[in-house]
Amino acid sequence: MIACAPKGGLRREVAAATLWSRAPESQARTNLRQALSAIRSALDDQIIQSNAGTLALDRGLVTVDLDALEMSAMGSDEALTSFGEQFLDSITIDEPPFEEWLAAKRAGFSRAVRDILFDFGSAALASGNAKQALAAAERILALDPYEETGMALSLRAHAASGERSRVQIKFDAFESLLKTDLGIDMSPDLVRLKNRLLKTDDKQITRSKAMSAPTLIVLPFKTLSDNPEHRYFSEGLTEDVIAQLSKFSTRVVVARHFDLAAKEPVGPLSQAEAFGADYLLTGSVRWLGDRLRVAVELVAVPGGSVLWAERLDRQSPDLFELQDDLSRYLTGAIPYRIEEDVAEKAGNTPDDELQAYQLMVLGKRLRDTISLEGNLEARALLERAVKKDQGLARSHMYLSDSFVVQHWFGELDAQDKERALYHARRAVALDPLDVHIQDHLGFALHVMGHWDAAEAQIRNALSMAKNEIESLAWCGYLLLMLGKHDEAAEIIEDVAKRRTTLPPTFEWILGQLYSFQGRDAEVVQTLNGASLLNSTGLAFRAGSQARLGMFGEAKFTLSEFKHARSRDQRLSGMTTECDTIETALGGLRALWRRPEDWDHIADGLRMAGLPE
């Protein structure tokens, strides 16, 4: 209190009344004298000066940290991340006058810290240092997560870095935080700032060379009808597609809210090339009564080659249902086609020239094999991706997943379990609105054996997943592993009705669900060819064949299972032969929360001929 006093010092009677408000005046003065004596004994007798009933510090003998509260104190990244800790942190004194004084001082100190950090970040932006500006913004939000000044600086910094999808992601997360925690709406100024940043001229797009995430321009879908309601439908469909594709930081979406061809003498493809875009999405909507046909094309820029084209016919009297169905289909199919093209181009790129995004996509393709070999190869690529760009959330997610999948072939050691959880949490911190990242955190917690936490996380992901059917499928699978069969069935079977483009992993999940439901004929039909994927698929198929009395086929599948398990164990550094239930399946008990679920798999293998 003496150090923070105005230039004239702290009056004794104010100090006594503030710190000992419940004591008689004479006792309060005695307590003050004892406190001053203790300070002088602990420090230097001359530090506190007493003059005409006031107390002050001798500034020639002591330095006060508040005096360093200025921009010049932030000369390094370390200083920036620790700048502005709470005023008198952890101090509590049960005296109402002191609590009022402390609250006022803390509020004033926080405003000063916020203003200094904001000025520092703005100066960094003006000098072209968006990274330092973002660090200042993150420090403001770390000190007060509801501070709109910090969020405004964060949005500007991401826009300056060319990360326009991050502008939308950060804005949405902050809006949700204000609504959920405080019950308030975003300020109009912040809404206007976000809209302005997202409408920045596309020629100003700059992307991190390390990240090299593809840019997609989405043109408004043309309405081949004079009906205003049909025009509104096309506009709404365009907005839905843009909104869904903009959710993920692994993809940059540029929304063009006008018809390029109508406003410029050159066509949209030439302009998209001039903007530096990688892909262009165009579409049209034609109506006949309550039936409609949507034609879409995904074009590679430059060059103009059509990567994907499709014609979708739908019929429904409910326009919102139609719009939801079509946007769900398109936002599922488009990223898949882009990733396929990126992977193909990456395959023709020298290894030492591969960028973070390309490495991530290549790693994802190997991860999607759900094989031990594939995931070990994927890990090497994903570790390189993370090293090149620490901010690419999906790289952390897929790197974590390489450990999760390895766990499915035999329990990980403690260090690798920790790595799985670390990268899963890192991904969530980088992109909390990506539902695929949210559901993956559930799997990382499952690896750790945190059953309840894994279930809670999956329920959180389910609350976010609406049209992301691949994420829904994986949520259903983890619920299956956690013993929640009925809930898992409801989710997975709904995905089976809605799916558009999904990798063979979905059939692999569906076949396991059928097995627990006793639908063995459907297991044999579903777990076949590409969907077998690994020894797990073979185990379920062999068991179902045996239950159906197909003992010759079951014996053949069992032989494949034993061979696959032996190969997996060799890759894991184990030498045990997989010739019994325990040696082949014992290490997988940790995957199934209910012992009877593991017993179900073991019983099927016993029937197929695998001895105890």
C-alpha positions as CSV (number, residue, x, y, z in Angstrom):
1,M,0.0,0.0,0.0
2,I,2.9,2.3,0.8
3,A,4.6,1.5,-2.6
4,C,1.4,2.2,-4.5
5,A,0.5,5.4,-2.6
6,P,0.3,8.8,-4.4
7,K,3.3,11.1,-4.4
8,G,2.4,12.5,-1.0
9,G,2.5,9.1,0.7
10,L,0.1,6.9,2.6
11,R,-1.6,8.5,5.6
12,R,-1.2,6.5,8.8
13,E,-4.9,6.7,9.8
14,V,-5.9,5.5,6.3
15,A,-3.6,2.5,6.6
16,A,-4.9,1.6,10.1
17,A,-8.5,2.0,9.2
18,T,-8.1,-0.1,6.0
19,L,-6.2,-3.0,7.4
20,W,-7.9,-3.2,10.9
21,S,-11.3,-1.8,10.3
22,R,-13.0,-4.0,13.0
23,A,-10.5,-3.0,15.8
24,P,-10.8,0.0,18.0
25,E,-8.8,3.0,16.7
26,S,-6.1,2.7,19.4
27,Q,-5.7,-1.0,18.7
28,A,-5.5,-0.3,15.0
29,R,-2.7,2.2,15.5
30,T,-0.8,-0.3,17.7
31,N,-1.2,-3.0,15.0
32,L,0.1,-0.5,12.4
33,R,3.2,0.3,14.5
34,Q,3.9,-3.4,15.0
35,A,3.6,-4.1,11.2
36,L,6.0,-1.2,10.4
37,S,8.5,-2.5,12.9
38,A,8.3,-6.0,11.4
39,I,8.9,-4.5,7.9
40,R,11.9,-2.5,9.1
41,S,13.4,-5.5,10.8
42,A,13.1,-7.7,7.8
43,L,14.4,-5.1,5.4
44,D,16.3,-1.8,6.0
45,D,15.4,0.6,8.8
46,Q,15.5,3.5,6.3
47,I,13.3,2.1,3.6
48,I,10.1,3.4,5.1
49,Q,10.0,7.1,5.7
50,S,7.5,8.6,8.2
51,N,6.8,12.3,8.0
52,A,3.8,14.3,9.4
53,G,1.6,11.3,9.7
54,T,2.4,9.9,6.2
55,L,4.4,6.8,5.1
56,A,6.5,6.6,2.0
57,L,9.3,4.6,0.4
58,D,12.8,5.9,0.0
59,R,13.1,5.4,-3.8
60,G,16.8,5.7,-3.5
61,L,17.0,2.4,-1.5
62,V,14.3,0.3,-3.2
63,T,13.1,-0.5,-6.7
64,V,9.4,-1.1,-7.3
65,D,8.3,-3.5,-10.0
66,L,5.4,-1.4,-10.9
67,D,7.8,1.2,-12.2
68,A,8.7,-1.3,-15.0
69,L,5.2,-1.4,-16.3
70,E,5.9,-0.1,-19.8
71,M,6.5,-1.4,-23.3
72,S,10.2,-1.3,-23.0
73,A,10.0,-4.2,-20.4
74,M,8.9,-6.5,-23.2
75,G,12.2,-7.0,-24.9
76,S,11.9,-10.7,-25.4
77,D,9.3,-13.4,-25.9
78,E,9.9,-14.7,-22.4
79,A,9.2,-11.2,-21.0
80,L,6.0,-11.0,-23.1
81,T,4.6,-14.3,-21.9
82,S,5.1,-13.4,-18.2
83,F,4.2,-9.7,-18.5
84,G,1.5,-8.4,-16.2
85,E,0.9,-11.0,-13.5
86,Q,-2.0,-10.2,-11.2
87,F,-1.5,-7.3,-8.8
88,L,-0.6,-8.7,-5.3
89,D,-1.3,-12.2,-6.5
90,S,-2.5,-14.6,-3.8
91,I,-2.9,-11.8,-1.2
92,T,-6.1,-12.2,0.9
93,I,-6.9,-10.1,4.0
94,D,-10.4,-10.4,5.5
95,E,-11.0,-6.6,5.8
96,P,-13.8,-5.1,3.6
97,P,-11.9,-1.7,3.2
98,F,-8.8,-3.5,2.1
99,E,-10.7,-5.8,-0.3
100,E,-12.2,-2.7,-1.9
101,W,-8.8,-1.0,-2.2
102,L,-7.3,-4.2,-3.7
103,A,-10.1,-4.7,-6.2
104,A,-9.8,-1.1,-7.4
105,K,-6.0,-1.4,-7.7
106,R,-6.2,-4.7,-9.5
107,A,-8.7,-3.3,-12.0
108,G,-6.5,-0.3,-12.7
109,F,-3.4,-2.4,-13.0
110,S,-5.2,-4.8,-15.4
111,R,-6.3,-1.9,-17.6
112,A,-2.7,-0.6,-17.7
113,V,-1.3,-4.0,-18.6
114,R,-4.0,-4.5,-21.3
115,D,-3.3,-1.1,-22.8
116,I,0.4,-1.6,-22.9
117,L,0.1,-5.1,-24.4
118,F,-2.4,-3.8,-27.0
119,D,-0.1,-0.9,-27.9
120,F,2.8,-3.2,-28.1
121,G,0.9,-5.7,-30.4
122,S,-0.4,-2.9,-32.6
123,A,3.1,-1.5,-33.0
124,A,4.3,-5.0,-33.9
125,L,1.5,-5.3,-36.5
126,A,2.5,-2.0,-38.0
127,S,6.1,-3.2,-38.4
128,G,5.0,-6.4,-40.0
129,N,5.6,-8.7,-37.0
130,A,2.2,-10.5,-36.9
131,K,3.7,-13.3,-34.7
132,Q,4.7,-10.9,-31.9
133,A,1.3,-9.2,-32.2
134,L,-0.4,-12.5,-31.7
135,A,1.7,-13.3,-28.7
136,A,0.6,-10.0,-27.2
137,A,-3.0,-10.8,-27.9
138,E,-2.7,-14.2,-26.3
139,R,-1.1,-12.7,-23.2
140,I,-4.1,-10.3,-22.9
141,L,-6.5,-13.2,-23.2
142,A,-4.5,-15.3,-20.8
143,L,-4.9,-12.6,-18.2
144,D,-8.6,-12.1,-19.0
145,P,-10.2,-14.6,-21.4
146,Y,-13.2,-12.2,-21.9
147,E,-11.2,-9.2,-22.9
148,E,-12.5,-8.1,-26.4
149,T,-9.4,-5.8,-26.9
150,G,-7.3,-8.9,-26.8
151,M,-9.6,-10.8,-29.2
152,A,-9.6,-7.9,-31.6
153,L,-5.8,-7.9,-31.7
154,S,-5.8,-11.6,-32.2
155,L,-8.1,-11.4,-35.2
156,R,-6.0,-8.7,-36.8
157,A,-2.8,-10.7,-36.2
158,H,-4.3,-13.8,-37.8
159,A,-5.6,-11.8,-40.8
160,A,-2.2,-10.2,-41.2
161,S,-0.6,-13.7,-41.3
162,G,-3.0,-14.8,-44.1
163,E,-4.9,-17.2,-41.7
164,R,-8.4,-16.0,-42.5
165,S,-9.9,-19.3,-41.5
166,R,-8.4,-18.8,-38.0
167,V,-10.2,-15.4,-37.9
168,Q,-13.5,-17.1,-38.1
169,I,-12.5,-20.0,-35.8
170,K,-11.3,-17.6,-33.1
171,F,-14.3,-15.3,-33.5
172,D,-16.8,-18.2,-33.1
173,A,-15.0,-19.6,-30.1
174,F,-15.0,-16.2,-28.4
175,E,-18.6,-15.6,-29.2
176,S,-19.5,-19.0,-27.6
177,L,-17.4,-18.2,-24.5
178,L,-19.2,-14.9,-23.9
179,K,-22.6,-16.4,-24.4
180,T,-21.9,-19.5,-22.3
181,D,-20.0,-18.0,-19.4
182,L,-21.4,-14.5,-19.2
183,G,-24.7,-14.6,-21.1
184,I,-23.8,-11.7,-23.3
185,D,-23.5,-11.0,-27.0
186,M,-20.4,-10.0,-28.9
187,S,-19.9,-6.3,-29.3
188,P,-20.9,-4.8,-32.6
189,D,-17.4,-3.4,-33.1
190,L,-15.9,-6.8,-32.9
191,V,-18.5,-8.2,-35.3
192,R,-17.7,-5.4,-37.8
193,L,-13.9,-6.0,-37.4
194,K,-14.3,-9.7,-38.2
195,N,-16.5,-9.0,-41.2
196,R,-14.0,-6.4,-42.5
197,L,-11.0,-8.8,-42.1
198,L,-12.8,-11.6,-43.9
199,K,-13.6,-9.3,-46.8
200,T,-10.0,-8.3,-47.3
201,D,-9.0,-8.2,-51.0
202,D,-8.1,-11.8,-52.0
203,K,-4.9,-10.5,-53.6
204,Q,-3.6,-9.8,-50.1
205,I,-3.8,-13.5,-49.1
206,T,-0.4,-14.7,-47.8
207,R,0.1,-18.1,-46.5
208,S,2.8,-19.7,-44.4
209,K,5.3,-21.5,-46.7
210,A,5.6,-24.1,-44.0
211,M,1.9,-24.7,-43.9
212,S,1.0,-24.4,-47.6
213,A,-2.7,-25.2,-46.8
214,P,-4.7,-25.0,-50.0
215,T,-7.0,-22.1,-50.8
216,L,-10.5,-22.7,-52.1
217,I,-12.6,-20.1,-53.7
218,V,-16.3,-20.8,-53.5
219,L,-18.4,-19.0,-56.1
220,P,-22.1,-18.4,-55.4
221,F,-24.3,-21.2,-56.8
222,K,-26.1,-20.0,-59.9
223,T,-29.9,-20.2,-59.7
224,L,-31.4,-21.3,-63.0
225,S,-34.8,-20.0,-62.1
226,D,-36.7,-16.6,-61.7
227,N,-38.3,-17.6,-58.5
228,P,-37.0,-15.5,-55.6
229,E,-37.4,-18.4,-53.1
230,H,-35.1,-20.5,-55.3
231,R,-32.5,-17.7,-55.4
232,Y,-32.6,-17.5,-51.6
233,F,-32.1,-21.3,-51.5
234,S,-29.0,-21.1,-53.7
235,E,-27.6,-18.3,-51.6
236,G,-28.2,-20.2,-48.4
237,L,-26.6,-23.3,-49.8
238,T,-23.5,-21.4,-50.7
239,E,-23.3,-19.8,-47.3
240,D,-23.7,-23.2,-45.6
241,V,-20.9,-24.8,-47.6
242,I,-18.6,-21.9,-46.9
243,A,-19.4,-21.9,-43.2
244,Q,-18.8,-25.7,-42.9
245,L,-15.6,-25.6,-44.9
246,S,-14.3,-22.6,-42.9
247,K,-14.5,-24.5,-39.6
248,F,-11.1,-26.1,-40.0
249,S,-7.8,-24.4,-39.8
250,T,-6.3,-27.0,-42.2
251,R,-8.2,-25.4,-45.1
252,V,-8.4,-21.8,-46.3
253,V,-11.8,-20.8,-47.8
254,V,-12.3,-17.6,-49.7
255,A,-15.9,-16.6,-50.1
256,R,-16.6,-14.5,-53.2
257,H,-20.0,-12.8,-52.7
258,F,-20.4,-11.8,-56.2
259,D,-20.2,-13.3,-59.7
260,L,-16.7,-12.8,-60.9
261,A,-17.5,-13.5,-64.5
262,A,-20.2,-10.8,-64.5
263,K,-18.0,-8.1,-63.2
264,E,-14.7,-8.7,-64.9
265,P,-13.7,-9.2,-68.6
266,V,-11.8,-12.3,-67.7
267,G,-13.3,-15.5,-66.4
268,P,-13.4,-16.7,-62.8
269,L,-10.6,-19.3,-63.3
270,S,-8.2,-16.6,-64.5
271,Q,-9.1,-14.4,-61.5
272,A,-8.8,-17.3,-59.1
273,E,-5.3,-18.0,-60.5
274,A,-4.4,-14.3,-60.1
275,F,-5.6,-14.5,-56.5
276,G,-3.2,-17.4,-55.8
277,A,-6.0,-19.8,-55.1
278,D,-5.5,-23.6,-55.5
279,Y,-9.1,-24.7,-56.1
280,L,-12.3,-23.2,-57.4
281,L,-15.8,-24.6,-56.6
282,T,-18.7,-23.7,-58.9
283,G,-22.2,-24.9,-58.9
284,S,-25.7,-24.3,-60.2
285,V,-29.2,-25.2,-59.0
286,R,-32.1,-26.1,-61.5
287,W,-35.7,-26.5,-60.3
288,L,-38.6,-28.5,-61.6
289,G,-41.5,-28.2,-59.2
290,D,-40.3,-29.5,-55.8
291,R,-37.5,-31.4,-57.5
292,L,-34.1,-29.9,-58.0
293,R,-30.7,-30.7,-59.5
294,V,-27.5,-29.4,-58.2
295,A,-24.5,-29.6,-60.5
296,V,-21.0,-28.9,-58.9
297,E,-17.5,-28.8,-60.2
298,L,-14.2,-28.7,-58.3
299,V,-11.5,-27.2,-60.5
300,A,-7.7,-27.3,-59.9
301,V,-6.1,-23.9,-60.3
302,P,-4.0,-23.2,-62.3
303,G,-4.6,-25.3,-65.3
304,G,-8.4,-25.6,-65.0
305,S,-8.6,-29.4,-64.9
306,V,-11.8,-30.7,-63.3
307,L,-10.9,-32.8,-60.3
308,W,-14.5,-33.7,-59.4
309,A,-17.9,-33.1,-60.9
310,E,-21.2,-34.4,-59.7
311,R,-24.9,-34.0,-60.4
312,L,-27.2,-34.3,-57.3
313,D,-30.9,-34.9,-57.7
314,R,-33.1,-34.3,-54.7
315,Q,-36.8,-33.9,-53.9
316,S,-38.4,-32.6,-50.7
317,P,-41.1,-30.0,-49.8
318,D,-38.9,-28.9,-46.9
319,L,-36.3,-26.5,-48.3
320,F,-34.3,-26.4,-45.1
321,E,-34.0,-30.2,-45.1
322,L,-32.9,-30.1,-48.7
323,Q,-30.3,-27.4,-48.0
324,D,-28.9,-29.3,-45.0
325,D,-28.7,-32.6,-46.9
326,L,-26.8,-31.0,-49.8
327,S,-24.4,-28.9,-47.7
328,R,-23.7,-32.1,-45.6
329,Y,-22.9,-34.0,-48.8
330,L,-20.7,-31.3,-50.3
331,T,-18.7,-30.5,-47.2
332,G,-18.0,-34.1,-46.8
333,A,-16.9,-34.8,-50.4
334,I,-14.9,-31.6,-51.2
335,P,-12.1,-31.9,-48.6
336,Y,-11.7,-35.6,-49.5
337,R,-11.2,-34.7,-53.2
338,I,-8.8,-31.8,-52.3
339,E,-6.7,-34.1,-50.0
340,E,-6.5,-36.7,-52.7
341,D,-5.2,-34.1,-55.2
342,V,-2.7,-32.8,-52.6
343,A,-1.5,-36.3,-51.9
344,E,-1.1,-37.1,-55.6
345,K,1.0,-33.9,-56.1
346,A,3.0,-34.6,-53.0
347,G,3.9,-38.0,-54.4
348,N,5.6,-36.2,-57.3
349,T,7.4,-33.7,-55.0
350,P,11.0,-34.3,-53.9
351,D,11.0,-35.4,-50.3
352,D,13.1,-32.6,-49.0
353,E,10.7,-30.0,-50.6
354,L,7.5,-31.4,-49.0
355,Q,5.7,-28.7,-46.9
356,A,3.8,-29.2,-43.6
357,Y,0.4,-29.6,-45.1
358,Q,1.6,-32.1,-47.7
359,L,3.3,-34.1,-45.0
360,M,0.1,-34.0,-43.0
361,V,-2.0,-35.3,-45.8
362,L,0.4,-38.1,-46.6
363,G,0.5,-39.0,-43.0
364,K,-3.3,-39.1,-42.8
365,R,-3.5,-41.4,-45.8
366,L,-1.2,-43.9,-44.0
367,R,-3.1,-43.5,-40.8
368,D,-6.3,-44.3,-42.5
369,T,-5.0,-47.8,-43.3
370,I,-5.5,-48.5,-39.5
371,S,-2.5,-50.8,-39.8
372,L,0.6,-50.9,-37.6
373,E,2.9,-50.6,-40.5
374,G,1.0,-47.7,-41.9
375,N,0.9,-45.8,-38.7
376,L,4.6,-46.2,-38.0
377,E,5.3,-44.7,-41.4
378,A,2.7,-42.0,-40.8
379,R,4.3,-41.0,-37.5
380,A,7.6,-40.2,-39.3
381,L,5.8,-37.9,-41.8
382,L,3.7,-36.3,-39.1
383,E,6.6,-35.6,-36.8
384,R,8.2,-33.7,-39.8
385,A,4.9,-31.8,-40.4
386,V,4.8,-30.7,-36.7
387,K,8.4,-29.7,-36.8
388,K,7.8,-27.6,-39.9
389,D,4.7,-25.9,-38.5
390,Q,3.8,-26.2,-34.9
391,G,0.5,-24.4,-35.5
392,L,-1.1,-26.9,-37.9
393,A,-3.7,-28.5,-35.5
394,R,-4.5,-31.6,-37.7
395,S,-0.8,-32.6,-37.8
396,H,-0.8,-32.9,-34.0
397,M,-4.1,-34.8,-34.1
398,Y,-2.9,-37.4,-36.7
399,L,0.4,-37.7,-34.9
400,S,-1.4,-38.5,-31.7
401,D,-3.6,-40.9,-33.6
402,S,-0.5,-42.8,-34.8
403,F,0.0,-43.8,-31.1
404,V,-3.7,-44.5,-30.5
405,V,-3.8,-46.9,-33.5
406,Q,-0.6,-48.6,-32.3
407,H,-2.3,-49.1,-28.9
408,W,-5.0,-51.1,-30.7
409,F,-2.3,-53.7,-31.7
410,G,-0.8,-53.9,-28.2
411,E,-0.7,-51.7,-25.2
412,L,1.7,-48.7,-25.4
413,D,4.3,-47.9,-22.9
414,A,3.7,-45.0,-20.5
415,Q,5.9,-42.5,-22.5
416,D,4.0,-43.1,-25.8
417,K,0.7,-42.8,-24.0
418,E,1.7,-39.4,-22.7
419,R,2.8,-38.4,-26.2
420,A,-0.6,-39.4,-27.6
421,L,-2.4,-37.3,-25.0
422,Y,0.0,-34.3,-25.3
423,H,-0.5,-34.0,-29.1
424,A,-4.2,-34.5,-28.8
425,R,-4.5,-31.7,-26.3
426,R,-2.1,-29.5,-28.4
427,A,-4.5,-30.0,-31.4
428,V,-7.5,-29.0,-29.3
429,A,-5.7,-25.9,-28.0
430,L,-4.9,-24.8,-31.6
431,D,-8.3,-25.5,-33.1
432,P,-11.0,-26.0,-30.4
433,L,-13.9,-25.9,-33.0
434,D,-12.6,-28.8,-35.1
435,V,-14.9,-31.6,-34.1
436,H,-12.6,-34.2,-35.5
437,I,-9.9,-33.0,-33.1
438,Q,-12.4,-33.0,-30.3
439,D,-13.4,-36.6,-30.9
440,H,-9.8,-37.7,-31.2
441,L,-9.0,-36.3,-27.7
442,G,-11.5,-38.9,-26.5
443,F,-9.4,-41.7,-28.0
444,A,-6.2,-40.3,-26.5
445,L,-7.9,-40.4,-23.0
446,H,-9.1,-43.9,-23.8
447,V,-5.5,-45.0,-24.4
448,M,-4.6,-43.6,-21.0
449,G,-7.3,-45.8,-19.4
450,H,-9.3,-42.7,-18.4
451,W,-12.7,-44.3,-19.2
452,D,-15.0,-41.7,-17.7
453,A,-13.0,-38.8,-19.1
454,A,-13.0,-40.4,-22.6
455,E,-16.8,-40.8,-22.5
456,A,-17.3,-37.2,-21.4
457,Q,-15.0,-36.0,-24.2
458,I,-16.9,-38.0,-26.8
459,R,-20.2,-36.6,-25.6
460,N,-18.7,-33.1,-25.9
461,A,-17.7,-34.0,-29.5
462,L,-21.2,-35.3,-30.2
463,S,-22.7,-32.0,-29.1
464,M,-20.6,-30.3,-31.7
465,A,-20.9,-32.8,-34.6
466,K,-23.9,-32.2,-36.8
467,N,-22.9,-32.8,-40.4
468,E,-19.5,-34.2,-39.8
469,I,-20.5,-37.8,-40.3
470,E,-16.9,-39.2,-40.2
471,S,-16.5,-37.7,-36.8
472,L,-19.9,-39.1,-35.8
473,A,-18.8,-42.6,-36.9
474,W,-15.6,-42.4,-34.7
475,C,-17.6,-41.1,-31.8
476,G,-19.9,-44.2,-32.2
477,Y,-16.9,-46.5,-32.3
478,L,-15.4,-45.2,-29.1
479,L,-18.8,-45.5,-27.4
480,L,-18.8,-49.1,-28.6
481,M,-15.4,-49.7,-27.0
482,L,-16.7,-48.1,-23.8
483,G,-19.5,-50.6,-23.7
484,K,-22.3,-48.2,-24.7
485,H,-23.7,-50.5,-27.4
486,D,-27.1,-49.0,-27.8
487,E,-25.9,-45.5,-28.1
488,A,-23.1,-46.6,-30.5
489,A,-25.6,-48.4,-32.7
490,E,-27.9,-45.4,-32.9
491,I,-25.0,-43.2,-34.1
492,I,-23.3,-45.6,-36.4
493,E,-26.5,-46.8,-38.1
494,D,-27.6,-43.1,-38.6
495,V,-24.2,-42.5,-40.3
496,A,-24.8,-45.5,-42.5
497,K,-27.9,-43.9,-43.8
498,R,-26.3,-40.5,-44.4
499,R,-22.8,-41.3,-45.6
500,T,-21.5,-40.0,-48.8
501,T,-17.7,-40.5,-49.2
502,L,-16.1,-42.4,-46.3
503,P,-13.0,-44.5,-46.2
504,P,-13.1,-48.3,-45.6
505,T,-12.6,-47.6,-41.9
506,F,-16.4,-47.0,-41.7
507,E,-17.2,-50.5,-42.9
508,W,-14.6,-51.8,-40.4
509,I,-16.5,-50.0,-37.6
510,L,-19.9,-51.1,-38.9
511,G,-18.8,-54.8,-39.0
512,Q,-17.7,-54.7,-35.4
513,L,-21.1,-53.2,-34.3
514,Y,-22.9,-55.9,-36.2
515,S,-20.9,-58.6,-34.4
516,F,-21.9,-57.3,-31.0
517,Q,-25.5,-57.2,-32.2
518,G,-25.4,-60.8,-33.3
519,R,-25.8,-60.0,-37.0
520,D,-23.2,-62.4,-38.1
521,A,-24.2,-62.7,-41.7
522,E,-23.9,-58.9,-42.1
523,V,-20.5,-59.1,-40.4
524,V,-19.2,-61.5,-43.0
525,Q,-20.7,-59.4,-45.8
526,T,-19.4,-56.1,-44.4
527,L,-15.9,-57.1,-43.2
528,N,-14.7,-58.1,-46.6
529,G,-12.0,-56.9,-48.9
530,A,-10.7,-53.4,-48.2
531,S,-12.7,-53.1,-45.0
532,L,-10.9,-55.9,-43.2
533,L,-8.0,-53.6,-42.8
534,N,-6.2,-55.4,-39.9
535,S,-6.2,-58.3,-37.5
536,T,-9.1,-56.8,-35.6
537,G,-11.3,-57.1,-38.6
538,L,-10.1,-60.6,-39.2
539,A,-10.9,-61.6,-35.6
540,F,-14.5,-60.4,-35.9
541,R,-14.9,-62.0,-39.3
542,A,-13.6,-65.4,-38.2
543,G,-15.9,-65.4,-35.1
544,S,-19.0,-64.6,-37.2
545,Q,-18.1,-67.3,-39.8
546,A,-17.8,-69.9,-37.0
547,R,-21.1,-68.9,-35.5
548,L,-22.7,-69.3,-38.9
549,G,-21.3,-72.8,-39.2
550,M,-18.9,-71.7,-42.0
551,F,-16.0,-73.6,-40.3
552,G,-13.9,-74.0,-43.4
553,E,-14.0,-70.3,-44.1
554,A,-13.5,-69.5,-40.4
555,K,-10.4,-71.7,-40.3
556,F,-8.9,-69.8,-43.3
557,T,-9.7,-66.4,-41.7
558,L,-8.2,-67.6,-38.4
559,S,-5.0,-68.4,-40.2
560,E,-4.9,-64.9,-41.7
561,F,-5.6,-63.5,-38.2
562,K,-2.7,-65.4,-36.6
563,H,-0.4,-64.3,-39.4
564,A,-1.4,-60.6,-39.1
565,R,-1.1,-60.7,-35.3
566,S,2.3,-62.3,-35.5
567,R,3.5,-59.6,-37.9
568,D,2.1,-56.8,-35.6
569,Q,3.8,-58.2,-32.6
570,R,7.2,-58.5,-34.4
571,L,6.8,-54.8,-35.5
572,S,6.2,-54.0,-31.8
573,G,9.4,-55.8,-30.8
574,M,7.6,-58.9,-29.4
575,T,8.6,-62.5,-30.2
576,T,5.5,-64.3,-28.8
577,E,3.7,-66.6,-31.3
578,C,0.0,-66.0,-31.7
579,D,-1.2,-69.6,-31.4
580,T,-3.5,-69.3,-28.4
581,I,-6.3,-67.0,-27.2
582,E,-4.0,-65.4,-24.6
583,T,-0.9,-64.9,-26.8
584,A,-3.0,-63.6,-29.8
585,L,-5.6,-61.6,-28.0
586,G,-4.6,-61.1,-24.4
587,G,-2.8,-57.8,-25.0
588,L,-6.1,-56.3,-26.3
589,R,-8.1,-56.5,-23.1
590,A,-7.2,-52.8,-22.4
591,L,-9.3,-51.7,-25.4
592,W,-12.7,-52.9,-24.1
593,R,-14.1,-51.4,-21.0
594,R,-16.5,-54.3,-20.4
595,P,-14.7,-57.6,-19.9
596,E,-17.6,-59.4,-21.6
597,D,-16.9,-57.5,-24.8
598,W,-13.4,-58.9,-25.0
599,D,-14.9,-62.3,-24.1
600,H,-17.2,-62.0,-27.1
601,I,-14.2,-61.6,-29.5
602,A,-12.3,-64.4,-27.7
603,D,-15.4,-66.8,-27.9
604,G,-15.6,-66.3,-31.6
605,L,-11.9,-67.2,-32.1
606,R,-12.4,-70.2,-29.9
607,M,-15.2,-71.4,-32.1
608,A,-13.0,-70.8,-35.2
609,G,-10.4,-73.1,-33.7
610,L,-8.0,-71.0,-31.7
611,P,-7.0,-72.9,-28.5
612,E,-6.8,-71.4,-25.0
